[in-house]
Amino acid sequence: MEHVVHFGSKEIRFQLHYNGRKTLGITVTPELEVRVTAPAGASLEKIKEKILKRAPWIMRQEDFFLRFHPRTPARRFVSGETHLFLGRQYRLKLQPGKKNLVHRLRNTLTVTLRPGSKASKVLHAWYRQQAQLLFPEITEGLLEKFSKYKIKPTGIYLQQMPTRWGSCTPRGKVILNPELIKAPRRCIEYVIIHELCHLVHHGHTRKFFDLQRQIMPDWEKWKEKLERAMI
């Protein structure tokens, strides 16, 4: 369950889980999620007090991970500019036409624009369309690796997220950032595998990471590539 505390003007949102441990554990993930594991009898008030004491450390961790998050250079969406798709650079070519279309051929993305249309909107819509087609296909293929766990996402959804590549809900809804369509396919697979592992093990526990490594032994390579990509 998500809760929030305020440290000055800073809002700290955190996911709270209870278990049989004796002390409070606080973790900041690379996706900037604050996860708190507390003893079963701990009150929410006491938990929030301890989080506030650790607030400076939490913010330092967030600042550290933010350095590795994708930073999108300002785009002008003009002919000759390069844009990513599935990890490859494509040169943009704009041309007038009767319909808004995007055509990918070799190393070029040709964007046909009706009068008054914006290249940025047309290209973003195309990216989203490609994500809607590809992400469920990739997920379906990866589910075979989880066959013994008998998991099945209730749906694959797209959502723009400034600090996350993906997330999932307790009910099995997998949410993916459409910006992932710009990353190499293996990076996309890593994010989907990460979320599918959460359908088996909800927290970032040893069992979670053991399963993730079992499914994708080189996940760290693709995680690092994704985090350092200038997407």
C-alpha positions in Angstrom: 0.0 0.0 0.0 1.3 3.5 -0.9 1.7 6.2 1.8 3.2 9.6 1.8 5.2 11.8 4.2 6.4 15.4 3.7 9.9 16.5 4.4 9.9 20.3 4.0 8.6 20.8 0.5 9.6 17.3 -0.6 6.9 14.6 -0.9 8.2 11.1 -0.2 5.8 8.4 -1.4 6.6 4.9 -0.2 5.2 1.4 -0.6 4.7 -0.3 2.8 4.9 -4.0 3.5 4.7 -5.8 6.9 6.5 -9.0 7.7 8.0 -10.8 10.7 11.3 -8.8 10.8 12.2 -7.0 14.0 13.5 -3.7 12.5 12.4 -1.3 9.8 14.0 -1.6 6.4 14.0 1.2 3.8 15.1 0.6 0.2 15.3 3.0 -2.7 15.1 1.2 -6.1 16.8 2.4 -9.3 13.2 3.2 -10.5 13.0 5.7 -7.6 10.5 3.7 -5.6 10.8 3.9 -1.9 10.0 0.5 -0.3 9.5 0.1 3.4 9.4 -3.2 5.2 8.2 -3.0 8.8 7.6 -5.3 11.8 4.0 -6.6 11.9 3.1 -4.6 14.9 4.6 -1.3 13.9 2.2 1.7 13.8 2.0 3.9 10.7 2.9 6.9 12.8 6.1 5.4 14.1 7.0 4.2 10.6 6.6 7.7 9.2 8.7 9.2 12.0 11.6 6.8 11.0 11.2 7.6 7.3 11.5 11.3 8.1 14.7 10.6 10.0 16.1 8.9 6.9 14.7 11.5 4.5 18.1 13.0 3.7 19.5 9.6 2.9 16.5 8.7 0.7 16.9 11.9 -1.3 20.6 11.2 -1.8 19.8 7.8 -3.1 17.2 9.2 -5.5 19.7 11.8 -6.7 22.2 9.1 -7.3 19.8 6.9 -9.4 18.5 10.0 -11.3 22.0 10.4 -12.8 21.5 7.1 -14.7 18.0 7.8 -15.9 17.4 8.6 -19.5 17.7 12.2 -20.4 15.9 13.2 -23.5 17.7 15.8 -25.6 15.5 18.6 -26.8 14.1 17.5 -30.2 13.1 19.9 -33.0 11.5 17.2 -35.2 13.1 18.5 -38.4 14.5 16.7 -41.4 18.0 15.3 -40.8 17.5 14.9 -37.0 18.1 11.4 -35.6 15.6 9.4 -33.6 15.7 6.0 -31.9 13.6 3.0 -32.6 14.4 -0.4 -31.0 17.9 0.8 -30.2 18.8 2.0 -33.7 19.3 5.5 -34.9 17.0 6.7 -37.8 17.3 9.9 -39.7 14.1 11.9 -39.9 12.7 12.9 -43.3 9.6 15.2 -43.4 7.5 15.5 -46.4 4.0 17.0 -47.2 1.1 14.8 -48.1 -2.6 14.1 -47.8 -2.3 11.7 -44.8 -0.3 11.7 -41.7 2.0 8.6 -42.0 5.3 7.3 -40.7 7.3 4.9 -42.9 10.5 3.2 -41.7 12.9 2.1 -44.4 16.6 1.2 -43.9 18.0 4.0 -41.7 15.2 6.6 -42.4 11.9 7.5 -40.7 9.8 9.3 -43.4 7.0 11.3 -41.8 4.3 12.5 -44.2 2.4 15.4 -42.8 -1.0 16.9 -43.8 -1.1 20.8 -43.8 -1.1 22.1 -40.2 0.0 18.8 -38.6 3.0 18.6 -36.2 5.7 16.1 -36.8 6.2 15.6 -33.1 2.6 14.5 -32.5 2.5 12.2 -35.6 5.8 10.6 -34.6 4.8 10.1 -31.0 1.5 8.5 -32.1 3.5 6.1 -34.3 5.8 5.2 -31.5 2.8 4.5 -29.2 1.2 2.4 -32.0 4.4 0.3 -32.4 4.6 -0.2 -28.6 1.0 -1.4 -28.5 1.8 -4.0 -31.2 5.2 -5.1 -30.0 5.0 -5.2 -26.2 2.1 -7.7 -25.9 3.9 -9.9 -28.5 7.2 -9.8 -26.5 5.3 -10.5 -23.2 3.5 -13.5 -24.7 6.8 -15.0 -25.8 8.4 -14.5 -22.4 5.5 -16.0 -20.5 6.7 -19.5 -21.6 9.7 -19.0 -19.3 7.3 -18.6 -16.4 5.1 -21.6 -17.3 5.7 -23.4 -13.9 4.4 -20.3 -12.0 1.1 -20.2 -13.9 1.1 -16.4 -14.0 -0.9 -14.4 -16.6 -1.0 -10.6 -16.7 -4.5 -9.2 -16.7 -3.4 -6.8 -19.4 -0.5 -4.8 -20.9 -1.0 -1.1 -20.6 1.0 1.9 -21.8 1.6 5.0 -19.6 4.1 7.8 -19.8 6.2 7.6 -16.6 9.0 10.2 -16.0 11.1 8.0 -13.7 10.0 4.4 -14.4 10.2 2.0 -17.3 7.5 -0.3 -16.0 5.4 -1.2 -13.0 2.7 -3.8 -12.1 -0.3 -4.0 -9.8 -1.2 -6.7 -7.3 -4.0 -7.7 -9.7 -1.6 -8.5 -12.5 -1.8 -5.4 -14.6 1.6 -4.7 -16.3 2.2 -1.0 -17.1 5.0 -0.1 -19.5 6.5 3.2 -20.6 5.9 3.7 -24.3 9.4 5.3 -24.5 10.7 1.8 -24.2 10.0 1.3 -27.9 13.1 3.3 -28.5 15.3 0.9 -26.6 16.9 -2.3 -27.9 14.6 -5.3 -27.8 16.6 -7.1 -25.1 16.2 -4.0 -22.9 12.4 -4.2 -23.4 12.5 -7.9 -22.5 14.4 -7.1 -19.3 11.8 -4.6 -18.2 8.9 -7.0 -19.0 10.7 -9.9 -17.2 11.3 -7.7 -14.2 7.6 -7.0 -14.0 6.6 -10.6 -14.6 8.9 -11.6 -11.8 6.9 -9.3 -9.5 3.8 -11.3 -10.3 5.6 -14.2 -8.6 7.5 -12.3 -5.9 6.1 -8.9 -5.0 9.1 -7.3 -3.4 12.8 -7.1 -4.4 13.7 -10.1 -2.3 16.4 -12.6 -2.8 13.8 -15.0 -4.3 12.8 -12.2 -6.7 16.4 -11.6 -8.0 17.1 -15.4 -8.1 14.1 -15.8 -10.4 15.1 -12.8 -12.5 18.6 -14.2 -13.0 17.2 -17.6 -13.8 15.0 -16.2 -16.5 17.5 -13.7 -17.8 21.1 -14.4 -16.6 22.5 -11.3 -18.2 19.8 -8.9 -16.9 22.3 -6.5 -15.4 23.9 -5.9 -18.7 20.6 -4.8 -20.3 19.5 -2.9 -17.2 22.7 -0.8 -17.4 22.4 -0.3 -21.1 18.8 0.9 -20.6 19.6 3.2 -17.8 22.5 4.8 -19.7 20.7 5.1 -23.0 20.0 8.6 -24.2 16.5 7.9 -25.1 
